[in-house]
């Protein structure tokens, strides 16, 4: 990696410094002195986001200035050397602070797509939205509201759905890369299972149970009373299989290991969990 000194190029971060000074100045003005704490909080949320966006842009600009030309850049899919290098190729990036622009070198060759090694260094996503925005999701409607509330960025529900679909494409690879390796021969294979009766919604009952439940009346309109849950439950079961190093041999005077000690001694390497 290129080593850089502590001195930054002239003019870098001037925009962010000016933004910070403006925020400090406005906080000292008379209008701020008579504002409620909620008004100041809302104002700082917006102005603070502007400052963070400016810092993000300044950082990306600094990295663009410091990017150095590489030799022998060849694409993985197309075995064509990119001998021609052009600066100033930019792409938009929507972050949690706002939209910024990423400038970087583009390596080009006739009949081949451009390559930008800086994209890999920055781990930029294939789309426009940053990984921070992609993590802000619950239901699609909640995700849109949360993103707007937290970042000031407006996304449509269809865009959030597309982001979720793109994020799900790596699930198989994610688990494959995290598959644990073989455990030592001395470890113990532990299997644990548990079950719990769960009261089901009427439409989820099996036909015979639903018929029996329909013949009985309920004392309360909002919930089942004591004794009314009989025949309305289905068993939910969960199982876990993992490796654990056996505890060390103990002496008659030593205390036995407490609950969970054996599992922690083996590092808790879970093989799988199913439910």
CORBEL-V934744 format. One record per helix or strand. SS is the DSSP state (A for helix, B for strand). FROM is the first residue (numbers start at 1). TO is the last residue. If there is no record, write none. Layout:
ss=SS from=FROM to=TO
ss=SS from=FROM to=TO
This chain:
ss=A from=14 to=27
ss=A from=30 to=33
ss=A from=37 to=66
ss=B from=74 to=74
ss=B from=81 to=81
ss=B from=84 to=94
ss=B from=99 to=108
ss=B from=115 to=115
ss=A from=117 to=122
ss=B from=129 to=129
ss=A from=131 to=135
ss=A from=140 to=151
ss=A from=157 to=177
ss=B from=188 to=199
ss=A from=202 to=204
ss=A from=207 to=215
ss=B from=233 to=244
ss=A from=261 to=265
ss=B from=269 to=274
